Amino acid sequence: MAQGSLKSKTIAGVFWSAFQKFGTMAISFAANIVLARILSPDDFGCIGMLAIFITLSTTFIDGGFGSALIQKKEPTEDDYSTIFYWNMMLAVILYGTLFLTAPLIARFYNVPLLSSVLRVEGVILIINALSIIQNNRLRKQLKFKKLALIDISSATLSIAISITLASKGCGIWALVAQQLLLSSFSTLFLWIFGRWHPRLVFSFSSFKELFNFGFFILIANLVNTFCNNIQGLLIGKIYNSSTMGYYSQGKKLEELSSTSISNVVDRVAFPILAEAQNDRTRMGRILSQFITSLAYMTIPLMLLFILEAQPLIVFIYTDKWIPSVPYFQILCIAGIAISLQGINYYAVAAVGRSGKLLLWTLIKRGIGLVLVVGGLAAFGIQGLLAGMVITSYTIYIINAALVHKYVGYKLSSQFLDLLPIAAVALCAFGMAFISGKILHAGMYPTATLQLGVFVVTYIGLSYLFRLTAFKNFLEIARDLLSRLKNRIHPTS
């Protein structure tokens, strides 16, 4: 792919992937504000308790075959159809398993309602399996515009209905309906506009070829998913649904900030890096630009949210959610590292090193489990959160070291690229914190002052020290604004 074509596709991909992610994020965020004011922490806590079972099953269905189809240079129609039928078979089996075990899961948490909730919510597995291939095909083809329009339309419709249900007293079932409707609308639109339908074929040769790469990604993804959700399982079991609700809202708010931006970059970066996999020098340059641009946005955002946590949560959810504040702040510390894990992980996947990813996933997640469970046993929920923070940075460093070895982008080079960004962001944090202490004038005026000081200091120091990431960010922003302007006012 020519350099100009690659840049054009990258910018277009970032634009539409960002539009998709932040569009759906804004809609979901607004809906969550409304729902949090109507529903109770217990309602959100019950959904959070079941998250590990739904997400594990979803990960198992998609497996590593989605990544395998993207990583493969030219997948065939037989490849796509084969994986479609495989996904559907797994979805039916896993839903049946959840249906039968739902009473046991409810008994585990000592919340009888969870049995009925899981049996209804689990239908999502079958609905999602119907559209996984259509979604992956559009990602492979970098058709993020179409994906953006589908996701935003689906989110808008599902959320409007769920808010109506919540206002009529449906409680937790409004949250269940939101998930089911989101999956249903998305699947319907992908079938209509994705313009792909499976053939009546199942190729064992295609399955074997994709399995050789996808199996390792599958196991790695399952381990990652389990470890990312084990905290909810432990909190739900040891504490209660209210505590789980406070934790889940803090985690949801942190993820809206850290993983939303990184997911936009990861979705675009993986196919771009896979395209450049035979030229490691060029691949390293592309990766460096992605990582520094990502860090320039996420590091200051996480620090700003740590500073503004209480006024932010009170303003958004009302003061009944104040117990979420310390969870949110600690999770934001972890969020800095989490935002940089995926781009390094997918860079290694792009060069076909799925076996190594699995090996190191088992190692780093094993370390993480020891830290999280040990922290919980020794210091309660605060120890669990501290274990999550240490784990997140351990995983990032290991992923970056794997990039050093298999891509050629040195670990020391990556740290040096990130150092000036972190230093400038910490200076901005310090100035904002001090200004709030000196000129304290109530929660919201102080928060506004700190926000202004932080933004001015961060941008000013970035310009003063001529940060490369700042220049890249401005260049990308100009390109994106130009594209937006051309779409709003196209030239004749």
Sequence and secondary structure as in RCSB ss.txt:
>XXXX:A:sequence
MAQGSLKSKTIAGVFWSAFQKFGTMAISFAANIVLARILSPDDFGCIGMLAIFITLSTTFIDGGFGSALIQKKEP
TEDDYSTIFYWNMMLAVILYGTLFLTAPLIARFYNVPLLSSVLRVEGVILIINALSIIQNNRLRKQLKFKKLALI
DISSATLSIAISITLASKGCGIWALVAQQLLLSSFSTLFLWIFGRWHPRLVFSFSSFKELFNFGFFILIANLVNT
FCNNIQGLLIGKIYNSSTMGYYSQGKKLEELSSTSISNVVDRVAFPILAEAQNDRTRMGRILSQFITSLAYMTIP
LMLLFILEAQPLIVFIYTDKWIPSVPYFQILCIAGIAISLQGINYYAVAAVGRSGKLLLWTLIKRGIGLVLVVGG
LAAFGIQGLLAGMVITSYTIYIINAALVHKYVGYKLSSQFLDLLPIAAVALCAFGMAFISGKILHAGMYPTATLQ
LGVFVVTYIGLSYLFRLTAFKNFLEIARDLLSRLKNRIHPTS
>XXXX:A:secstr
  HHHHHHHHHHHHHHHHHHHHHHHHHHHHHHHHHHHHS HHHHHHHHHHHHHHHHHHHHHHTTHHHHHHHSSS 
 HHHHHHHHHHHHHHHHHHHHHHHHHHHHHHHHHT THHHHHHHHHTTHHHHHHTTHHHHHHHHHTT HHHHHHH
HHHHHHHHHHHHHHHHHTT THHHHHHHHHHHHHHHHHHHHHHS     S   HHHHHHHHHHHHHHHHHHHHHH
HHHHHHHHHHHHHS HHHHHHHHHHHHHHHHHHHHHHHHHHHHHHHHHHHTTT HHHHHHHHHHHHHHHHHHHHH
HHHHHHHTHHHHHHHHH GGGTTHHHHHHHHHHHHHHHHHHHHHHHHHHHTT HHHHHHHHHHHHHHHHHHHHHH
HHHHTHHHHHHHHHHHHHHHHHHHHHHHHHHT   HHHHHHHHHHHHHHHHHHHHHHHHHHHHT   HHHHHHHH
HHHHHHHHHHHHHHTT HHHHHHHHHHHHHHHHHHHHHS   
